[in-house]
Every structure is written in structure tokens, then in C-alpha cells.
């Protein structure tokens, strides 16, 4: 059982700004939080059944990690090439949430990721080479 003081300390620690990566362009729906060299990940099969629950999965993931959109600074999303419906839905949801929570949205290409390793994406973000708020998804035919 966590004491009240420990809960407060954990909450204050989690107030630092975080980055969230969302990749729904391929076979998995992936949520990843990057926080001071710590990485928290959850993934789901990218199926119609699971994609109908995208928002539920996203908020469960954030709640489990004690993170809210209030402290998300940047959301980095895969713009494809990939699955049309998955990209469009995840993008629409994030654009709506960004209006409420004021986080920045950056896009990356599926070509920037190898075997679900997002370190290259983070390096591109640091170098200012990701697409910012300019959403041009690439869909597979």
C-alpha cells in the first residue's frame, strides 16, 4: 500500500512534461511515453475490434502510468505509409485532444522506425526534423 506522502511525491514527479509516441499505422497500435530516459510502452493488435477502443486503450495506458494529457508536451504520431483507417482515426482523435490540452503534434514516417525502435524518431525530434502540425498522412493502397 502506498502512503499518502508517497502518492503526493509520485504525483509531483509526474508533473514534468512528457512525450507520447503513437503508432497505429502498422500491425500493432503502440503507445509509448518517454520520460527522462524511461520508456513505458503498451501495444495492441491493430484490428477493427481494437481500433474501436482506441481512446479507451489510450486513457487506460495513461492512467496506469499516472500521466494525464495536462503534462504531455509533444505527441509524435506515425503518418504512414500504413493502414488508412488507423492513421485517420488516431490523427483525428489527437487533433481533437490537442485543442483541449494544447500539446504539440509532430508526425513521422513509418520509414523512420525499424522493428518498433523509436530512437531514430526521438533523434529527429531533437534535431527539429519532424513535421510539426502539418499533417499529410501517407496511406497504403
C-alpha positions in Angstrom: 0.0 0.0 0.0 1.4 3.4 -0.9 1.2 6.1 1.8 -0.4 9.5 1.1 3.0 11.2 1.2 4.4 8.7 -1.4 1.3 9.4 -3.6 1.9 13.1 -3.5 5.6 12.7 -4.3 4.8 10.4 -7.2 2.2 12.9 -8.5 4.7 15.8 -8.3 7.3 13.7 -10.1 4.8 13.0 -12.8 4.2 16.8 -13.4 7.3 17.1 -15.6 6.4 17.4 -19.3 6.5 14.1 -21.2 6.4 13.0 -24.8 3.9 10.4 -26.2 4.5 8.4 -29.3 1.5 6.8 -31.0 2.0 4.4 -33.9 -1.2 2.9 -35.4 0.0 2.6 -39.0 1.1 -1.0 -38.9 0.2 -4.3 -37.3 0.2 -3.0 -33.8 -1.3 0.0 -32.0 1.6 1.3 -29.9 1.5 3.9 -27.1 4.9 4.9 -25.7 5.7 7.5 -23.1 9.2 8.9 -22.9 10.1 10.4 -19.5 13.7 11.2 -18.5 15.2 8.2 -20.3 12.4 6.0 -19.0 10.2 4.4 -21.6 6.7 3.0 -20.9 5.0 1.0 -23.7 1.8 -0.8 -24.4 0.6 -2.3 -27.6 -2.5 -3.9 -29.0 -3.3 -5.8 -32.2 -4.3 -3.3 -34.9 -7.7 -4.8 -35.6 -11.1 -3.2 -36.2 -12.3 -4.5 -32.8 -9.4 -2.9 -31.0 -9.4 0.3 -33.0 -13.0 0.9 -32.0 -11.5 1.1 -28.5 -8.5 3.3 -29.3 -9.4 6.1 -26.9 -10.2 3.7 -24.1 -6.9 2.0 -24.6 -5.1 5.3 -24.7 -6.6 6.7 -21.5 -6.2 3.3 -19.7 -2.5 3.4 -20.6 -2.0 6.9 -19.4 -3.9 6.3 -16.2 -1.9 3.2 -15.5 1.3 5.2 -15.8 -0.2 8.1 -13.8 0.1 10.5 -16.7 -2.5 12.9 -17.9 -2.7 14.9 -21.1 -2.1 18.0 -19.0 1.5 17.1 -18.7 2.0 15.8 -22.3 4.2 18.3 -24.1 4.5 16.6 -27.5 2.6 13.8 -29.2 4.6 12.1 -32.0 2.4 10.2 -34.4 3.1 7.9 -37.3 1.7 9.4 -40.5 2.4 6.3 -42.6 2.6 4.8 -45.0 0.2 2.4 -43.4 -3.4 1.5 -42.7 -5.8 4.2 -43.9 -8.4 3.9 -41.2 -5.9 3.5 -38.3 -3.9 6.6 -39.3 -7.0 8.8 -39.9 -8.7 7.8 -36.7 -5.6 8.2 -34.5 -4.9 11.6 -36.1 -8.4 12.8 -35.7 -8.5 11.9 -32.0 -5.2 13.5 -31.3 -6.1 16.7 -33.2 -9.3 17.0 -31.1 -7.4 16.3 -27.8 -4.7 18.8 -28.8 -7.4 21.5 -28.9 -8.3 20.8 -25.3 -4.9 20.0 -23.8 -2.7 22.3 -26.0 0.1 19.7 -26.7 2.1 19.9 -29.9 1.7 17.2 -32.6 4.6 16.0 -34.6 4.5 13.4 -37.4 7.0 10.8 -38.5 7.1 8.3 -41.3 6.9 4.5 -41.0 10.3 4.5 -42.7 11.8 6.3 -39.6 11.1 3.2 -37.5 12.7 -0.2 -37.6 11.2 -3.1 -35.6 9.3 -0.7 -33.3 12.5 1.1 -32.2 11.6 4.8 -31.9 15.1 6.1 -31.0 15.6 7.5 -34.5 12.2 9.3 -34.2 13.4 10.9 -31.0 16.7 12.0 -32.6 14.7 13.5 -35.5 12.6 15.4 -33.0 15.6 16.8 -31.2 17.1 17.9 -34.5 13.8 19.6 -35.5 13.4 17.4 -38.5 9.9 16.1 -37.8 6.8 17.5 -39.4 5.1 19.9 -36.9 1.4 20.4 -37.0 1.5 19.8 -40.8 -0.5 16.6 -41.2 -0.1 14.8 -44.6 -0.7 11.1 -44.0 0.5 8.5 -46.4 -1.9 5.6 -46.9 -1.2 2.2 -48.4 -3.4 1.5 -51.4 
